[in-house]
Amino acid sequence: MSEQTVEERIVRFKTDYGCLREEIGKVIVGQEDVIEGVAVSLIAGGHVLLEGVPGLGKTRLVKALSEAVHLSFSRIQFTPDLMPADVVGTQIVVADDSGNKHFDFRPGPIFANIVLADEINRATPKTQSALLEAMQEASVTVGTKTHHLESLFMVLATQNPLEMEGTYPLPEAQLDRFFLKLKVEFPGHDVLHTILDRTTGNVEPTIEPVVTGEQILQMRHLALDVPVARHVQDYAVRVVEATHPEHEHAPDITKRFVRYGASPRGAQALILAAKVKAVMDGRFNVAMDDIRVVLKPALRHRLILNFEGEAEGIGQDKVLDGISDSVREVCNE
Amino acid sequence: MVRALVVAAVVAVLAVVCHHLHWLTPSWWPVLGYSMMGAVALAFIGGLLGRYDAVLLAQRLDRVHGLKDRLGTAVALAHMAPDKLTPFQEAQAKDAVQRSREVSPSPAAPWAFPMEGLAVVAFIGLAWVAAWYWPAAWTPSQEAAGVSVVALNVPLPAAEPPPSVLLDPDELEALQQRLDENQDELATLAENDPEMERFIEKMNRVLEKIAEGKLTHREVAEQTAELEEQADALLGEAKDLQKQEELAKKFDGLAKDIEKEAKKLKQDDLKELAKLLEKREYEKASQLFEKLLEKFAQLPPKEQRRLAKAFENLAKKLQSRFSKELEKLQKKQSRLARKNPQDSSPNAKNKRRLNRLQKKLDQLQRRYNQSTGEAQKELDKLSRAMKDMAQRLRRQPPQKRKKGQSQSKNQPKAAEKSNRMDPKTMKELTEALRRLGKKQRRSRLGKMGKMRMADLKEILKRRRGQGQKKERSRLARMRRGGQGKQGQQGKSSGEEGGLQRKGLEWVRLKRGKNRGAISKKQAQIGEGSGQGHHPHNHRHGTELRNAKMRPDFVPGQRRKGRSKVELLYGAATEGTQVKGYGNVHIDFSMRASRQMAQEEVPPGYRQIVEKYFRLIRK
């Protein structure tokens, strides 16, 4: 592979990503950070938890993404009576032509490239945990048989932070399996105007598939090749260490409000997302700015606040802001 | 560079400490100063010439030029494995090189920023100044330590004059009053005594200068101390006041005897002498006594004989007084001797008793000698002088004298010579009285001087707030020590077995026979600083069942309706818990779980409650 090839790949990556953004942008107005975050997760091979109040276009975004790529898509509406078998699939009795009956596995909606787990916190923990193996191992075990999922598998879960009645907050173990947690904010004034203009007329925008699964896998390989300098990686490590209150270099805000810090999986997510961001930006290296950009989405759901933090209403984002301010880029300067 | 500065600062601190401990002579200061300056300068030059970390430099360039860590990554990768670069890494290095062509290193170069250089210059300047000025500024302590001081040519900055003592009108008035008071008495006391006159003059001059604000606090302190020393010296002369008192008592007795004899002889002059002795005006008495001796020589022989007899009587009485006292002592000795069981069996008990009695006897003898020794000497002289005078008066028969008067011209001279008192004896006699008078006068003057100085100090202390501070500290001490509590059962009135502060600990007083009433008197202040505590001041733990509870309603934050809560007062206060947090937490969380199991609770709520208890668990 020559240098020219690398540069070409980078250019192609940028082009493909630009097309994807453009197609999604036909339907979703604004929410650039969310779209970018979803794209980063798709390329990095992670799962995304979208959090936002109803009506902000979470589900629409996921549908638009699935339409913009040549990938299979399924949607699971999580409800309290949803059973694990409804997600992963079940064994059913099937009669063949000769009349013999046997059990056959009927795959559930999780057997798709992109799975939308809508309102994931409405399902019981039992059903939620059915996603655990699928999300981490990309496989599903039913009975004694393990079924592998698609190589390109992504769960996009949504949840409403306000409505608590009849919901089951996701356990920490499951939260940690999400690559990024993206907060869908209320759009701005102008964006709202554009949304109304586009969605209240007769013409409904249509989305064409512009990126294939193969292309996405190539993009993933390219992103994984991006080199990370030691001092940049060291910065990411120090940031993750700073989320642990018992660590000697933890800032005061962490010591005061955080109960448990981010896991090593969080550090992996930080670097991976930064790599994808660097390639999206057309760079050959990961910068510290990339780490800072993906810091909140990658770590906010991995921090567990203590009672004081909860009582004071200190969000994870505020803690991460404090950590970002306190951790210096160059440790020995 | 920073390390060099830190090392230099540590060395400077150590040098200051060593100087304070007198381990370093001032001659070492320039050496230390130059060494530190040299070390810092060398470190700075070494830092400039030394190789700067390439990755750090690249990072600086990235930051200054916004290169998004391109150069830093390229340099770091090149350092890690220069021969095993992947195509991607090579592309990255190429990209970095391409970007670096547009980069100017000067804004990012560390030596382009002159702050460190300025810091070095400032440090060297400070060290220079310190090396030259510090020994001069600390000369007094070095002199005190006996260390030779290096002569420095740098002139010291002119010190500001210390504040002079200017008194308020009230204080001035008090001081003036003190100045005017007893001036006549002082003048009388210092009469014919130049030393005492000088003392009084000096004392008055100091007080006047203070009133005019011409003296500084330091000068006042010095001069007051000097005056106090002089007053002490005056008092010191009269330290044997007890002995003087003994002597004065003896003279009192003598005055009565003289008065009796004067009545018999109908001698007014002797009566006057007796009165002066009685009044203890010894100096006047001594003067009168001199005059009387001259006068007695001119008296007719009959009168002289009568006087001689009188003086003999007086001498005898004086002797008899001594003998009486000696008799008393001897009686005591004999009484003790009778108690002395020397003849009995010399067992251990008797031996101990014997020793004890012997000690007592010696002690009594010593005390008698101490108290009456000097008085006895003086009175011995007086007694001898009286006897001598009586003999001389008797030695002069009237016929002889008459003959002598009618005979040759030399005879009256011889008779006069033999008739006159021996000057030595006379001098001894009067000297005793004069010495006593002088000592009396000086001690009184010394006392007055001390009193004046004490008043002056009090005024100055009050002015400088020391008095208030002392009062405040006294009150604080009382408060700390739990003193001053009304109603403390003290020994002063009730003899109740109460508690009294003694030093740093509380002492239980002995229980008296009668039941003690509650005393309103403040307890005594202990000598210590009052760090202890009253044993009854221990806080009693608040039991949970005693904690005040009241139901309260608080509005729910995100839901309609209200929640019932119970506020626990007291339990949250530090130091009042009687149950460990862990136990309380388990109790409450279990109760909550039981309650949720009994009632119909939405599943989401159940998890929130469980999460809440999980979060507050320590």
HADDOCK unambig.tbl for C-alpha pairs under 7 A between the chains (distance, minus, plus):
assign (segid A and resid 1 and name CA) (segid B and resid 87 and name CA) 6.85 0.50 0.50
assign (segid A and resid 2 and name CA) (segid B and resid 87 and name CA) 6.49 0.50 0.50
assign (segid A and resid 3 and name CA) (segid B and resid 87 and name CA) 5.92 0.50 0.50
assign (segid A and resid 3 and name CA) (segid B and resid 91 and name CA) 5.73 0.50 0.50
assign (segid A and resid 6 and name CA) (segid B and resid 88 and name CA) 6.35 0.50 0.50
assign (segid A and resid 164 and name CA) (segid B and resid 604 and name CA) 6.24 0.50 0.50
assign (segid A and resid 165 and name CA) (segid B and resid 602 and name CA) 6.76 0.50 0.50
assign (segid A and resid 165 and name CA) (segid B and resid 604 and name CA) 5.62 0.50 0.50
assign (segid A and resid 165 and name CA) (segid B and resid 605 and name CA) 6.86 0.50 0.50
assign (segid A and resid 166 and name CA) (segid B and resid 602 and name CA) 6.16 0.50 0.50
assign (segid A and resid 166 and name CA) (segid B and resid 603 and name CA) 5.97 0.50 0.50
assign (segid A and resid 166 and name CA) (segid B and resid 604 and name CA) 5.11 0.50 0.50
assign (segid A and resid 167 and name CA) (segid B and resid 604 and name CA) 4.77 0.50 0.50
assign (segid A and resid 168 and name CA) (segid B and resid 604 and name CA) 5.15 0.50 0.50
assign (segid A and resid 225 and name CA) (segid B and resid 88 and name CA) 6.81 0.50 0.50
assign (segid A and resid 226 and name CA) (segid B and resid 88 and name CA) 6.80 0.50 0.50
assign (segid A and resid 227 and name CA) (segid B and resid 89 and name CA) 6.40 0.50 0.50
assign (segid A and resid 228 and name CA) (segid B and resid 73 and name CA) 6.96 0.50 0.50
assign (segid A and resid 229 and name CA) (segid B and resid 73 and name CA) 4.67 0.50 0.50
assign (segid A and resid 229 and name CA) (segid B and resid 76 and name CA) 5.95 0.50 0.50
assign (segid A and resid 229 and name CA) (segid B and resid 77 and name CA) 6.39 0.50 0.50
assign (segid A and resid 230 and name CA) (segid B and resid 76 and name CA) 6.77 0.50 0.50
assign (segid A and resid 284 and name CA) (segid B and resid 92 and name CA) 4.97 0.50 0.50
assign (segid A and resid 285 and name CA) (segid B and resid 70 and name CA) 6.47 0.50 0.50
assign (segid A and resid 285 and name CA) (segid B and resid 73 and name CA) 6.87 0.50 0.50
assign (segid A and resid 285 and name CA) (segid B and resid 92 and name CA) 6.52 0.50 0.50
assign (segid A and resid 287 and name CA) (segid B and resid 68 and name CA) 5.15 0.50 0.50
assign (segid A and resid 287 and name CA) (segid B and resid 69 and name CA) 5.09 0.50 0.50
assign (segid A and resid 306 and name CA) (segid B and resid 615 and name CA) 5.69 0.50 0.50
assign (segid A and resid 307 and name CA) (segid B and resid 615 and name CA) 4.99 0.50 0.50
assign (segid A and resid 307 and name CA) (segid B and resid 616 and name CA) 5.39 0.50 0.50
